Structure formats: structure tokens, C-alpha cells
């Protein structure tokens, strides 16, 4: 039996821990098996780049950040576009799946990865997905691996801003990753004691944010922390199409810099912008993510043994299970208004810009 493994999309802590869990589980429980590592995600499957993996490849990688297989982004909308020879990327992936002699393919990735995995599954390939993203936005699973580590990192960034903000009496506007889903900003904002939390799911009023900062200043609180998701938008912007919003913003692709400037002007306070960026998804996975990744990888090995394909691994109410790829592909788990974390934030006086 030949089992292919690839990691696709953005990297995150826990990928290697999942690969390790897969390898150890399969070698322990499946007889006469070969594991095939595919280079650089779906790009490697398109080009036919792969290598046989040995047991030693799965040793010493539990704590290692990134991915030993490499990764890349392959836009889903281009998967079925045919070239001058009437051959699409999907065609090439199916051909190489067969050339590699794969009996199944394990895909570690986020929303886009799962959409392509579902496409391959519908075309007759045996596919098992594993939910990876620091955004925690995969439908049907309570948590994705990489999320908790990113929360820890983002929280530490916010923690460190408190002392410098207090020392200088400044308002620090920190931009947290999350273009469509605000889970990372919400959790790190709560954990880091942010005074304002702005999410993509809740369009905000700059005036209300500025007034919240002004009230803090007048009450004798010399500094404020604003945690803003990179995909956050004003109420006005939320009514625009994506292209219109991009034209309005110009060089400032996110709201952060304009928000900081507006806070300074309207609230009369000194502001600074901090963008932790890719630091949030780099480095070694947290203890939580190491355990979660091992559980997910091990369970994927069981699915291989049982011949259960066309599914993706999930954590639901503390139990590792699976969902059909067709049921979750193309869906996003966004922060619902009225969830416990939102209620908690507003109950302790955190401003959400509304």
C-alpha cells in the first residue's frame, strides 16, 4: 500500500507533529506500507515531485516548526483551468496520483486545501484531509492544529505592548492575522487584556473606537491596547465590494494604519502600530498543539487502515472524529455574534467598535 502525504497552503506550527503522528501510526498498524512525501503541496503533485519516506524521517520532528515536506499555495480557481494542451492542474494531479501508485493521499491544510481535496475525492482519488490553520476557520471542527500556538504568540506580543504603552502613555494598535475569521484576534485580545477588539465579522465605527479610547484617557488610564484583525473593516467598508474597498484603501491594504491615525486625531492620544505578521505562525508548536497534532495524525492513520476516504479529521466536543470532505469544503467557521467569547468581551467592557 502506498500512502501520499502533502502539506499545502500557509505553514503553521504543528505540521511536522501531524506528519510524525501519521507516520508512526501507519508504520505501527498497517502492514506492507510505503509513505510517499510529496514536495511543496499540490505544486509537487502537479509536477510529480515525491520521495519515499523512511521511519527515520518521522523522528525528531515533534517540536519542529514549519514542514519538512515544504508547502505552496495553488489557487483553487485555477485547478480546472486548461492550458494550451487542454490539460488542467487537476488533470495533472490525477495523472501523478496514478503514476506514483498511490492508494490514498493525506492532505494537511486549510480551507483552500480542503476544497481541492474534495475536488480530487470527487474525481475518484482516495483522500483524507487534516485541518490546519492558525485562523481556526475550518467548518465542522472545534479546533484546528496551529491555532493555539498562534494564540500564545499573539498574546505574548500583546502582553509585551502593555509595558511600553504604559511607559509612554500611548495607544498601541496591534494587527493580528485573520483576513476573514477573527478567532485569533478574539482569543489573543481576551488573553492579552486588549481594551478594543476588532473582528472581520463585526464591522466597526471608527468614532465609537475613538470615543472608547478617549473615555479611558479621561478616566486616568494613560494607555490603551487595540487588537485589530487584518481583515477588520468599518461599517462603511462592509457595504462595499472587495474591489471598491481595495481602491479606497490604496497602499494601506488593511485598516490598521488609518485606524491608528484616526484614533490619534479624534481621541487626541499618541498612537503606534505594531504588526507581528508571520511571527504568529512560525516556530515550535505549543504543548497543546503537539498533543492535538499527534491525535489528528494518529487518527488519520486509523482512517487509512480502515479504508475510510473522502473525509477530513475533526475534533468535536473533545472527541476526534471525521467529516465528509464534500460537506465541509467551501464552508468557513466564522466568529458568530453572540458566542461566549463575544459575550465575555462585552461584559467586561471591551469595545468591539459597535
N, C-alpha and C positions, 0 to 999 in steps of 0.2 A: 504494500500500500504506500502511495506517495502523497504526502500532505504538504501543500504550499503555504508559506506564511509571508505576508507583506504588511508593512506599516505605511499608511497613506495620510496625506494632509499635513497639518502643522504638528511639530513634535510636542511632547509633553512628558513630564515625569511619570514613570510607571510603565512605559512601553517595553523596556527591556525586562522588567519584572514579570510582565504578562508573557513575553516570549519565553522566559525561563519557566514559568508555570506550565505553559503549553508543552514545551519540550520534555520536562521532567514527567509530566502526567502521561504523555503519549508513549515515551520510551518505557515507562513503568507498566503500562496497562495494554498496549497494543503490540501484537507480535508482527514480525516481518514488516517493519515500517521504515520509511525514509522521510526525513523532513527536508524540504527544499526551501531555502531562503531566497526570496525574490527581492532584487535590489530596487531601492528608490520608489517604493509604492507601485501604483498602477503603471507608472512610467516604465518600470522594469518588466512588468507583464506585457506591456505593449511592445517593448524591444526584445523580449525573450531573454532577459538577463537574470540568471539564477545560479545557485550553487548548492551542493549537498551540504547539509549541516551535520556536524558531529556532536556527540554528547558533550564534548569539551566547550562547544560554543555556548552552552547554556549554564556554564559555571562562572561564578564571579560577576554576574551582571544584575543581581537583585537590586543593588544600590546605585547602579549606573544610570545617569540621565541620558536623554536622547534616545536613539535607536541604533542598534548595531547593524540593522539592515538598510538604513538610510530611508529617506522619505521625499516625497514631492507632491505637488498639487496638480491634479488633472481635472480641469473644469468639466462638470457633468454635462453641460450643454453641448460640449464638443464630442462627446463619446460616440454619438451616432452620425456625426457629420462625415460624409465620404470625401476622400481625396480624389485626385485626377484619375486614379485607377479604380474608382468606385469601391474603395476599401475604407472602412471606418476604424477608429480606435477599438471599438467594441469587437469588430471582426478580428483584429489582430490579437486582442486579449483571448478570445475564444480559441483562435488557432494555436497560440502559445500555451494555453492551458492544456491542450491536447498534445502538443509537441513535448512538453515537459512530462507528460504521462501522469498528470495529477488526478488523484481520485477525489480530492477536495481541496478547497482553498480557504485559509483563515485570513480575514481582513481586519486589521486593527486601525480604527479611525473614527472620525466624527460624522457629521450629517452628510456631507458630500460623499464620503467613503461608503456610507451605508446605502445611499441612492444608487451608486454604481454597483455595489454588491448585490442589491436587489435586481438590478438590470441583468447582471451575469447569471444570477439564480434563475430568472425568468427565461434566459436563453439556454438553460439546461446544464449549467455548471453547478457543482456541489459547493455551496458557500456557507461559511459560518462567520458572522460578524462579532466584533468585540468593541464596546462603546468607549471611545477615548475622546476626551476634550476637557480643557480647563473651563469651558463655558457651562458644562453640566446641562446641556440643552437637548440631549438625545431623548426622544419620545419613548416612554414605556419603561424607563429605568429610573430608580430613585436617585442614583448617583453614577457618575462616570469616573473612570480612573484618571488621575491628573488634577481633578478639581480641588480636592482637599489640600494637596501640596501648594497649588496656586493660591488658595485662600490663605494659607500660612505665610507665603511670601508677600502677598499683597498687604496682609495685616501687619507684618513686620515693617513694611515701608511706611504705612500709616502711623504705626507706633513711633517710628523714628522722627516723623514730622512733628509730633506733638512738642518735643523739647525745643526744636529750633523755632517753631512757630511761636511758642510761649516766650522764648528768649527775645524775639524781635517784635512781638506783638503783631504778627502777620496772619493773614488768611491764606492757607495753603490749599490749592486746588489740585488734587491728585487724580490723574486719568488712569482708570483701571481697564484692563482688556474686557471686551464683551461688546460685539457690534450689534447683535440682535437680542441677546439674552443678558439679563442683569444679575444673574445668580452670584457671580464672583464679586461684583461691586457691592451687592446687598450683604453678603456674608462677611466680607472683609471690612465693610463700613461699620457693621454692627460690632464685629470683634475688635476693631481698631478705635471705636469711640468717635466715629465721624459725627459732625453736627448736621451735615447735609448729605443726603444720598440721592443721586440722580440716576435713573434707570432708563433704558430704551423703551420699556413697556409703559412708562408713565411720563408723558410729555409734561414739561415743566414751564413755569413762568419765571423769567429772569427777575422780574420785580419782586416776586414772593421770596426768591432765594436771597436777594439783596436785603430785603426787609428782615429776614431771619438773622442774617449776619449783623445787620445794624442793631437789632434788638439785643443780641449778645454783647455787642460792644458797649451799648448804653447801660447794660446791667453789670458792667465791670469786668466782663470776660474779654481779655485783651487779644485773644486769637480764636480762630475757627478752622476746622478741617472740613473740606468739601470733597467727598468721594464721588467722582462722576464717571460713568461708563463711557467708553469711547463712542458707543452708538446712541448715547442720550441725545434728545432733541427738544427744542422748545415746542410749545403748543402750536405756534405759527408754522414751524418747520414740519410738524407731524401731518399737516394738511397738504403738504407739497409732495410732488412726485420726486423720486430719488434724484433724477437729473436736475430738477429745479433746485433741490436742496444743495446739490454739489455746486451749482453755479452761484448760488447765494453765498456759500461759504468761501469759495475761491481757494486760496492757498491753505487756509485753515480747514483741513478735511474733517476735523472733529470740532465739537462745540467748545472745548476746554479753554483755549486761549481767549476767545471772545467772551466767554463767561467770566473769566478772571478779570478781564478789562472792565466789563460791565459792573461787577461787584465793587471794584475799586472806585468807579465813578459814582455809583448810586449809593453805596454804603459808606464811602469815604474812608476805606481801610486799605492798607498796603497788601497787595496780593502777590503770590508766586505760584507758578505752575510746575508740577512735578510729573514726569511721565516715566514710570518704571519699565514700561514696554516689555520686551522679550525676557527680561529677568524673571517675570512672573511664571514663565513656563520652562525655565531652564533648571539644571541641576538635579540633585538626587531626590527621589520620591520620599515623602514623609512615611512614617511607620504605618499610618492608616492606609496610604495608597499601596504600600508594599504588600500588606495583607490582602487588600481588595484585589490588587492585580494578580496575586497568586491564586486567589479564589476563582477569579474570572478565567485565568489561563487553565487552571486545573479542570474547571467545568467544561471549557471548550474541548479539552482532551477527552472528556467523557462523552461529549456530543459526537466527536469523531468516532470513538469506539462504538457508540450506539447507532451510527449511521444516520444521525439526525441533522439534516441540512436545510438550507433556506431559512435559517434562523439567526438571531443575534442574542448574545448573552445579556442578561439584565439582573439587577438587584431590585427586588420588590418586597417591601415590608420585612427587610432583614434576611430574605431568602434569595439565593442565587437561582435564577431560572432562565427562561428564554422567551423571546417574542418572534413571530414570523417577520422576516425582512420586509415582505410586502405590506405588512401592517404599520411599520414604523418609518419606512423610507419616505422622505419628503415632509415629515412632520417635525415640528420643533416644540420642545418643552420650555415655554417662556414663563417668566415670573407672573403668577396670577394675582391680580389685585385682590386684596383681602386674605392672602395667605398669612400664615402665622408670623413669618418674619416681617412682613409689611405692617401687620397689626402691632407687633412688638416695637418696631422702629417709631411709629407714630405715637404709641402710648408713652414713650419716654422722651418725647419732644423733638425727635429728629425730623428735620424738614425734608420732604420729598418733592418740594417745588410746586405744590398744588394747594 
